[in-house]
Amino acid sequence: MPHDSPDTARSDKEVLAWTHTARFFTTAAQLHHLPAIELPEIAFVGRSNAGKSTAINTLAQQKRLAFASKTPGRTQHINLFHLGPKDAPDALFADLPGYGYAAVNKSAKQRWQKVMADYLEVRRSLSGVVLMVDSRLGLTELDQQLLEFVAPRVATGEVKLLVVLTKSDKLNRKESQAALEACQEFLGGLATEASDVSVTLFSALKKQGVADVAGILREWVDAAPQVAAVEVPPAEDQGLPMNK
């Protein structure tokens, strides 16, 4: 499922200059605390040890934009970052809490699986989801559960999906190809004619795939329609089954 860039795609320099503009906007512990916005929003999700914060910081070419806690699973807020001109931002990154860390207590896991489930299901400004996956582990059961949950919005084309296989510098060429193919095989079951689903290798250490990911996200924003500034979380939701 390679990503084909159109002839009108922006240059690597342009897209990296755009991601470099990322700056903190707001944080929220609950979905209803997030502002209703009319800008396309791109959510970053993944297991607590998948390198999500490091990848965001690498994309933004900033050391501490996204907070990488020394204790995985510690961050329990949705953090929003503006991108684009300071007086006229054109998109947001949403950094969601990592999931699957065993040391987090059960009540916190249950609360956050509910918040994440609501966010992925009803956040109207959500234009794309970037799932960070450790390339050495591949899609875990929890990653697959998240993908299956967001699949209905991906299938209609409402939300785009990019799986980023992090820490690819730890793999040799044969292992990298195997990791890509295994992920593509699973994603093939989610893809439809209307969906936009991609997967790519990424290394923050070697800067592999950084411009590719930035380019994909910029294309998402360029193609995103304006959305209504209304947020109405469901009254009840079973949440993501991520409390293992």
N, C-alpha and C positions, 0 to 999 in steps of 0.2 A: 504494500500500500504506500508506495513512494509518493512524496508530495511534489507535484508539478507546479512550478512557479510560472505565472503568466508573463507575457512579453513586457507588460507594464510594471512588473515587480520593481520595488525600490532596491537600490544598491545596498550592499552589506553596510557600508558606511552610514547610509541614511537610517537604516533600521536600528543600528546600534546607537546612533545619536539619539534616536527616539526613546529607546529603552533606558538610556542614560538619564533622561529627564525625570524618571520615577522619583517621587517624594511622598513622604507620609501624609495621609489625609485624615483618617480617623480610625478608631478601633471600637469594637463592640463585643460584648459577651453574649448578647442575644440578637436574634435576627431582627426583631422589631426596633432595635436600637440603631440599625443601619439607616442612613438617609435614603430616601427615595430619589433616584437619580435618572437622568436621561442620557447617560453615557454608556457605551458598551463596556461590560465588565468581564474580565478573564480571571477565572478562579484557579489557583494552584492547590492541588491536593496530593496526598501521598502518605505512606507509612512514616512514622516518626524518624526512622533511620535511613530514609531513602535519599537524603541530600536535598530536600526541597528548599530550605532557606539558602543553602549555599548556591543552588542553581539560580534562584531569584537574584541574589546578590551579584552573581557572575553576569547574568543577563543585563543588569542595571549598571554593571561596572562600578559597583559601590560595595564597600566592605561590610557595612552593618545596616543596610536598608531593611532587610528581613532579619528578625532576631533569631539566631541559632542558639538555642539553649544548650548548656552542657548536659542537662538532663532531658533526654528525649521524652516527648509527651507533656512537657511542662507548660508550653504555650497554649492557652485556652481562650483565645480571642480571635475574631475575624479582623484582620488588619487590611485596610484599604489604602492604596497608593495611587495618586494621580499621575498621569503621563501627558506629555505635550506641553505647549506653552503655559507659563504660570498663570497668565490672565485668561486663558481659554483652553483648559485641558480637554483632550479628546478621547480619553479612555481611562479605565482603572484596572489595576491588578488587585485581586483579593487573595490574601494568604490565609488559608484555612488551617486549623490545628491539625497536626499529624495524628494518625490513628494507629492502633495496634500495639502500643507500648504496654507491656505487662505490668509495670510498676504503678501505672495510673489506677487509682481506686475505681471500683465498679460504678459508684454513683456519678463520678465525673465522666466516665466513659458513656454512660447512658444519657447524661445530659448533653454531651457533645454529639453523640450520634443523632439525637433529635434535632439539634441546631443545624448540623450538616445536612441532614435529610431534608429539612424545611428549605434550607438555602438552595440546594440543588434542584428541588422540585418547583419552587415558586418565585425565586428571585427573578423578576421580569427583565432586569437589565443584564442578566447573565448571557453572554454571547459565546463563551468558550470555556472548556475545562482542560487544564493541563495536568495530567496524572504523572507524577514522578515515581518511577519504579527502579529499584536497584537492579542493574542489568545482570548482576551475578545471581540474583534470586529469581528474576522473571516475575510474572504476574502471580502474586500470592492469592490465597482464597479471599482475603479481605479486599484486595485490589479488584478482583473479579466481581465481588459483591457490589462494590461502589460502581463499577462500570455497568452492571446490570440494572442498578437503580437509576442511573442517569440515561440509560439507553433509550427510553421513550422520547426524550427531548432531542437526543442525538439523531434518532431515526427520522424525525420530521425535518431535520435541518435547522431547527430552532437554536440548538446549541452545538457548537463544533467541538471536536475532541482531538487532542494530541497527547500521545503517550511518549514520555521522554525517558529513555533508558539511561539512567545516570551511572556515573563511575565506570564508564566504558573503557577508561584507560587501564582498568584492572583485567581486561579480557584481551586475548589475542584475536587475530583476524577470524579464525574459524569459530571461536566462541562468540564473537560479536555477531557474526552472520546467523548462528544458531539462535541467539537471543532475539534478533530481529524477526526471524521466521516464526519462532514460537509465538511471539506477541502478535504478529500479523495474522496468524492462523486463528487466534482467539478473536481478534477484532473483526475478522471477516464475518463472524456470526452476528455482529452488531450492525454492520454496515448495510445501508440501503442506497437506492439511487439518489435520495435526497440528502443523505448524510455527508459530512465532511470529517473523515477520520484519518489520522496520520500517526506514524510512529517514527522516531529517530533516535540515534545514539547521541549521547551527550557526555562530555567530560569537563567539569569545571577546572580541573588541574591542567589539562592539555588544551583547554578552550575549544574542544571539538564540538561542533554542532551549535555553537552559540549563535552565530549569525543566521543559521538555518532556522532555529527556533524563533529568534527575533523577527525574521522575515515572515514566518507563518502567522505570528501574532499580529503583526502590522497589517497583513492582508485581511485577517479576521475583522480588525477594527475598520479598515477601509470599506469592507463589504457590509458592515452592520447597519441595520436601520435604526432610526431613533425609536426609543421605547417610551411608553407612558410612565410617568413618575408615580406609580402606585405599587404598594407592597401589601399583600394580604396573606399572611401565613395561615395555613390550615389550622382549625381548632384542635384537631387530633391527628397524630401521625405515629406510625409504628417505629419510624426511624430506621437508620441503617443498622444491619445486624453486625455491629463492629465491637462487641463487648467481650471478645474472646481474650 
